[in-house]
Amino acid sequence: MSLAKRRGFVFQSSEIYGGLGSVWDYGPLGVELKKNIKERWWRSMVHERHDIEGLDAAILMHPKVWEASGHVSGFTDPLVDCKQCKNRFRADDPRIKGTPGQPDAQCPVCGSKGTLTAPRQFNLMFKTFMGPVEDQAAVVYLRPETAQGIYVNYLNVQQSSRQKIPFGIAQIGKAFRNEITPGNFIFRTREFEQMEMQFFVKPGTENEWFDTWRAERMNWVKGLGIREEKLRWHQHGKDELAHYAADAYDIQYEFPFGWQEFEGIHNRTDFDLSNHQQHAGKKLEYLDPKTNEKFLPYVVETSAGADRTTLVVLCDAYREEEVRGEEAAEGGEQRVVLKLKPSLAPLKAAVFPLVNKDGMPELAHRIHDDLRRHFNVFYDDGGSIGRRYRRQDEAGTPYGVTIDGQSTQDQTVTVRDRDTLKQDRVSTGKLVEYLTQKLAG
Ligand code: ATP
């Protein structure tokens, strides 16, 4: 967290006012990292497949959507208050000893006994009002998931894009949940971004597609460069399943605070479409053009958090290391480095004139101008070269391009690799090609 703040990945929202509970802002490096993850997802879901279309539905939706989806009645957590210290907990908080509401229950914060209220259901949806009158009829919700925007548009998308079942719709967008116990940095926040894909299939084929999507998603996650031993599956038990799901698997990562989900693959059956059909009074059946058969599709959902995935990538990349050899003398023996996959790194390269004289800055600026037409690159001429390398290590920048005395003679530069610390000499004319190859994948 300290690195994230210091280097401009993530800041607390409204920090000068003391912060807003569990809401975070992405700084210059964070916005690039998260954008790279989202673009990678979009590319693999939408651009590289013929059977998935993109969508960007609004955050605000007709309030009946949330009645139909079950969120008004069922998207709740059991809330417990301590009458003594006024803290709030989820009733299933593992730190609570005893049964809330009973004299034996003990508050995990102040330690008082018998002061915890019996659980009451708390709806996690944020409410606001549409129009000038703040009455019940004007209530609208900030969406708690992006999926519903897809369901209510599925026929629009299918018909306009002439897709045939099986096909999917993908969306990236903000979602909001008034979580009772948010925390762990950007792991559980009240405003977050989801990357969701709903795949519409013929009833009876959903189990096959469920397995296919589980495999696809795990492959994609591994493609982010995450260490495989830090990843595992978790199947939801009967008591864990969400109100809409018949089967669900989470992909979990071993965070510094334990194994936790960051993506879920769910068999949502025809739960959502049949409820919308009923509540809206509109037929949502698909007509199979080959067989003339009409049916309500089943849905396999892949639902990932963009922020949580960013946290996975950051945690997995973070290393504290000892450096040996020449660089240890120049930049110190300890370094913090983000070993981000180069294609995800916010900055792809940094350009350093070794010293600010002898024509080096002029050449360095020319190279910087040339590179930034292709990649997000950074120019740094402040401090010793070792210190400049260390600053880029912390930012996860995979390549350091140094312009030295030889460069002005023979138009070559050194390219230093963040992970191996090895340096290659590359001619300036070949630099873009060299970096393009290294950054692929
Ligand atoms: P949890 O059990 O952690 O609350 P969930 O099972 O409710 O999560 P889903 O409704 O399946 O989560 O949401 C899908 C994904 O959206 C999650 O895997 C996670 O990455 C992301 N997500 C959900 N809630 C939050 C949140 N409060 N903050 C950040 N990301 C979230």
Residues whose N, C-alpha, C, O or C-beta is under 5 A from the ligand:
A	BS01	ATP	R177 E179 I186 F187 R188 T189 R190 F192 E261 F262 E263 G264 S303 A304 G305 R308
